[in-house]
């Protein structure tokens, strides 16, 4: 996609889970929000309400798209309630699911380093292209996201995952493939993609 051709996207990362709090690689494991995660979803919804009002976007006129995992579905429902919308109403798209860490899922990074030290070093050397055993790389994730991104034709609210946010930062936010995998990804805030830039609000 050419820079500047993507419509404005309001991206919400799901709220915290217990695995997030423990530093565990989550990937495709369907871990629910914890109490802090639900509070973060409320805060993100409140911020989103202000952003939409300032941009002149009626919440019910936007597309709401979501990863089908429980932590993203719940974040979407909480945020929609903060917008004064029915909790149900998003479109679930498998292409927005988090990338998988394969056999590393459920482990902390120190545990990965003990179990697979050579592979851990390989990932540290090239996080963008490295594919965990049985998993998916950022490069592969962008290939999965490209057809979805090409379909976007109006302002939308996207509820997804940290890996997806980083991939989009590279695809439409002008962040390098070297920098994107280590970019900070916040819970409880809104990541706004507009033109060829992004901002955390």
N, C-alpha and C positions, 0 to 999 in steps of 0.2 A: 504494500500500500504506500502511495506517495505521501510524503510529509504534508500535513495540513488537510488531508482529505477525510480523516476520521471525524465523525460527529463527536460532540462532547459526551464523555462517558464519566459517570459518577461511580467510582469503584469502592466497594466496601469489602474489606477482608472480614471473614467471620470473627466473632469474638473468641476470647480465650477458652481453651479446654484444659482439663487437668494435664494432658500430655504436653501442651504448650508450656504450662507452668513448670513441668518437670524436665523440659528440654528434650523431649522424645521426638524422633522423626515420625511424623504422622502419616503423610502421604495419603493413601487410599483407605486407611483405617477410619471407620465411622465413629469418631469420638465426639460425644455431645458437649455442648457449651457448659461451663461451670457458672457459678453465680456471678463472678466478675465478668465472664464473657457475655452474659445476658445484660449486665449493666453497660458494658461497652457497646452492645448493639443499640441500646436505648440512646446512648450519647451520640453514636453515629447517625441514628435516625433524626435526632434533634438538629445536629449540624447540617445534615442533608436538607432538612426542611428550610433552614435559613438560606442555604445556597440556592435552592430551587426558587425561592421567593425573590432573591436578589437578581437571578438570571431571567425572571419572568416565565419560568416553567411551571405549569400546573402539574402537580404530582400525578394526577390521573391521566395525563396526556403522554406520560413517558412510558417507554418499554422497561419492564423489570425482568432481568434475566439472572439465573442463579445456577450454580453447581447443585447437583441433586443430593449432595451429602447432608446429613442431619444438621451439622453445625452451621452450614450456609443457609439451609432452609429456615432454621430457627432465627438466624440473624436477619434474614429477609423479612420474616413475619413480624418480628419486633420492630424493625425499622419502618415497615409499612404502617403499623399502628401509630407510630410517632408522626407519620405524615397525614394521619386522619383517613387512611385507606383501610379497606378490609385486609386482614392478615393474609388471606389467600389471594393470589393474583399474579404471581411470577411465573415465567416460563422456565422450566428446568432443562438444561442443556448439558449433555455428557461431555461436550468439548471443554466446558469450564471446570471440570473436576481437577483436583490437584494432581500433579505428577507423582508417580509412585517411586518410593525408595526401595522397592523389592524386598529382599530378605533383611534389609536394615530397618524396616519399619518397626517401631516399638522400642528401638535402642536409642540411647543418648549418643552424642558424638564421641565422648570419651570411650564408651563401650564399643563403638564402631572401630575406633583406633586400636583397641586391644584385640578385637576379633579379626579385623582385616587391615592390618597396618599398611601393607603395600597399596591396597586399593584406596585407603583413606588418603595416603600421600598423593596418589594419582588424581583424586578428586580435588584436593587442595591446589594442585598444579593447573587444573583446567576445569573449573566448575561448570562452565557452559556446555562443554561437549562430553563430559564424563557421564557414563551410564552406570548407575549402581547395579550390582548383581540382581537380575530379575526386574530392574527398574527402568526409568526413563530419564533422558537427559533434558536440559533446558532447550537444546537445539531441536530435539524431537517434540518438545512441548510447543514450540513456536510453529512447527509444521502442523500440529493438531489445531492450533488456534487460528492459523491464517485463513482458512475458509470461513470460520465464524466471524472474524474481523471484517472480511470483505463484505459480509452481509449487513453490517451495521450502517443504517442510513438515517438515523434520527437520534436525538439525545436519549440516553438510556441509563438506568441504574443497574450495575453489575455487582452481584454478590458472589465472591469466589475466594481464592486462597492466595497465600503468599507467593508461591511459585508462579502462579498465573499473573499476579501483579508484576513481578520482576520481568517475566517474559514480555508483557505489554510495554513496560518501560523501555525495553530494547526495541520492540517492534514499531512503536509509534511515539516514543518519548525521547528518542535520540540518545539514550544511554548505551554505552558500549557494551559489547558482550562480555568484556572482562569485568566491568563494574556492576552490571545488572545483578549477577547472582549474590552479591554481598550488600545490595542496597537495603536500607532499613525499610521494613514493612510494618505499619502500625495497626493495632486493633483499637477500635473506638474512634477512628478518624475517617475522613473521606479523602480518597485519592482522585483528583480531578484531572482527566486527560482532555486537553483542548488544543486543537491544531497539532503541533509537533512538540508539545511540552506537557509536563505534569506538575502538579502541586499537591502537597498534603495540607488539608484544612482541618 
